[in-house]
Amino acid sequence: MNGDLLQKITIRGLELDDLDAIVEIDYKVLGTRRPSYWHQKIEDMTNEHPSKSFVAEHDGTVVGFIMGTVSGWEFGVPNTIGWIDTIGVDPDYQKKGVAITLFKAILDEFKKDGVENIYTLVRWEDWDLMCFFKAIGFTRGDMINLEYRIK
Ligand SMILES: CC(C)(COP(=O)(O)OP(=O)(O)OC[C@H]1O[C@@H](n2cnc3c(N)ncnc32)[C@H](O)[C@@H]1OP(=O)(O)O)[C@@H](O)C(=O)NCCC(=O)NCCS
């Protein structure tokens, strides 16, 4: 069944026109509509060439997205780093392999740029994300998230 669905999933580059669909997926996942936040993020992500951000479509509807960038020499890290900024799948399409398909697309792009390591940040309580990244082979990295609370 998942195989049937996956055959109908197409992956293409993220565009500004995907804003509404992404706002709705975020709303279904987290319960808040944040159009300006996503507008800014999509603009930033689509400024990267070649883009490292993709959407998954089913019957012409966006059902998932992944956004990433490539950087080098940040945090004193010498190699070219691929960053996964955000991933989200419409809850009606979760657990069917959509996120893995999106990950394979970004992985291919990262490889073309000579990326050797992929980083992402996940909040401790985000178990869906934690389980997903662990399932596809991510392990705990060697950087520590530091925080200074002003109030
Ligand atoms: C994490 C997330 C991207 C996974 O998407 P998905 O399409 O359901 O993932 P896949 O079906 O490709 O799963 C791949 C593997 O990850 C694992 N996995 C995914 N979600 C999991 C979960 N909730 N619990 C345990 N394992 C999970 C499974 O092992 C799965 O492999 P399997 O099908 O062989 O069991 C999705 O749950 C999501 O979008 N969560 C919300 C993330 C978020 O807050 N994003 C920002 C706002 S939109």
PDBQT file of the ligand as one rigid body, heavy atoms in Angstrom, charges set to zero:
ROOT
HETATM    1  C1  LIG A 201       8.973  13.171  11.386  1.00  0.00    +0.000 C 
HETATM    2  C2  LIG A 201       8.164  13.150  10.113  1.00  0.00    +0.000 C 
HETATM    3  C3  LIG A 201       8.784  14.114   9.104  1.00  0.00    +0.000 C 
HETATM    4  C4  LIG A 201       8.208  11.708   9.546  1.00  0.00    +0.000 C 
HETATM    5  O1  LIG A 201       7.509  11.711   8.312  1.00  0.00    +0.000 OA
HETATM    6  P1  LIG A 201       6.950  10.355   7.680  1.00  0.00    +0.000 P 
HETATM    7  O2  LIG A 201       6.627  10.622   6.254  1.00  0.00    +0.000 OA
HETATM    8  O3  LIG A 201       5.875   9.825   8.542  1.00  0.00    +0.000 OA
HETATM    9  O4  LIG A 201       8.218   9.409   7.787  1.00  0.00    +0.000 OA
HETATM   10  P2  LIG A 201       8.479   8.069   6.939  1.00  0.00    +0.000 P 
HETATM   11  O5  LIG A 201       7.189   7.376   6.703  1.00  0.00    +0.000 OA
HETATM   12  O6  LIG A 201       9.305   8.384   5.740  1.00  0.00    +0.000 OA
HETATM   13  O7  LIG A 201       9.308   7.244   7.984  1.00  0.00    +0.000 OA
HETATM   14  C5  LIG A 201      10.592   6.760   7.776  1.00  0.00    +0.000 C 
HETATM   15  C6  LIG A 201      11.018   5.945   8.960  1.00  0.00    +0.000 C 
HETATM   16  O8  LIG A 201      11.129   6.790  10.102  1.00  0.00    +0.000 OA
HETATM   17  C7  LIG A 201      10.577   6.150  11.249  1.00  0.00    +0.000 C 
HETATM   18  N1  LIG A 201       9.544   7.005  11.832  1.00  0.00    +0.000 N 
HETATM   19  C8  LIG A 201       8.929   8.062  11.230  1.00  0.00    +0.000 A 
HETATM   20  N2  LIG A 201       8.066   8.648  12.109  1.00  0.00    +0.000 NA
HETATM   21  C9  LIG A 201       8.142   7.924  13.234  1.00  0.00    +0.000 A 
HETATM   22  C10 LIG A 201       7.494   8.015  14.498  1.00  0.00    +0.000 A 
HETATM   23  N3  LIG A 201       6.587   8.971  14.749  1.00  0.00    +0.000 N 
HETATM   24  N4  LIG A 201       7.805   7.119  15.452  1.00  0.00    +0.000 NA
HETATM   25  C11 LIG A 201       8.698   6.140  15.200  1.00  0.00    +0.000 A 
HETATM   26  N5  LIG A 201       9.349   5.990  14.025  1.00  0.00    +0.000 NA
HETATM   27  C12 LIG A 201       9.079   6.879  13.065  1.00  0.00    +0.000 A 
HETATM   28  C13 LIG A 201      10.059   4.814  10.828  1.00  0.00    +0.000 C 
HETATM   29  O9  LIG A 201      11.047   3.849  11.175  1.00  0.00    +0.000 OA
HETATM   30  C14 LIG A 201       9.985   4.867   9.338  1.00  0.00    +0.000 C 
HETATM   31  O10 LIG A 201      10.379   3.702   8.748  1.00  0.00    +0.000 OA
HETATM   32  P3  LIG A 201       9.314   2.479   8.557  1.00  0.00    +0.000 P 
HETATM   33  O11 LIG A 201       8.222   3.043   7.711  1.00  0.00    +0.000 OA
HETATM   34  O12 LIG A 201      10.148   1.459   7.894  1.00  0.00    +0.000 OA
HETATM   35  O13 LIG A 201       8.868   2.119   9.919  1.00  0.00    +0.000 OA
HETATM   36  C15 LIG A 201       6.674  13.510  10.362  1.00  0.00    +0.000 C 
HETATM   37  O14 LIG A 201       6.193  12.732  11.441  1.00  0.00    +0.000 OA
HETATM   38  C16 LIG A 201       6.444  14.986  10.680  1.00  0.00    +0.000 C 
HETATM   39  O15 LIG A 201       6.301  15.816   9.770  1.00  0.00    +0.000 OA
HETATM   40  N6  LIG A 201       6.433  15.339  11.964  1.00  0.00    +0.000 N 
HETATM   41  C17 LIG A 201       6.306  16.745  12.367  1.00  0.00    +0.000 C 
HETATM   42  C18 LIG A 201       7.657  17.426  12.228  1.00  0.00    +0.000 C 
HETATM   43  C19 LIG A 201       7.569  18.901  12.493  1.00  0.00    +0.000 C 
HETATM   44  O16 LIG A 201       7.199  19.329  13.577  1.00  0.00    +0.000 OA
HETATM   45  N7  LIG A 201       7.909  19.709  11.438  1.00  0.00    +0.000 N 
HETATM   46  C20 LIG A 201       7.856  21.153  11.519  1.00  0.00    +0.000 C 
HETATM   47  C21 LIG A 201       6.462  21.700  11.310  1.00  0.00    +0.000 C 
HETATM   48  S1  LIG A 201       5.628  21.142   9.882  1.00  0.00    +0.000 SA
ENDROOT
TORSDOF 0
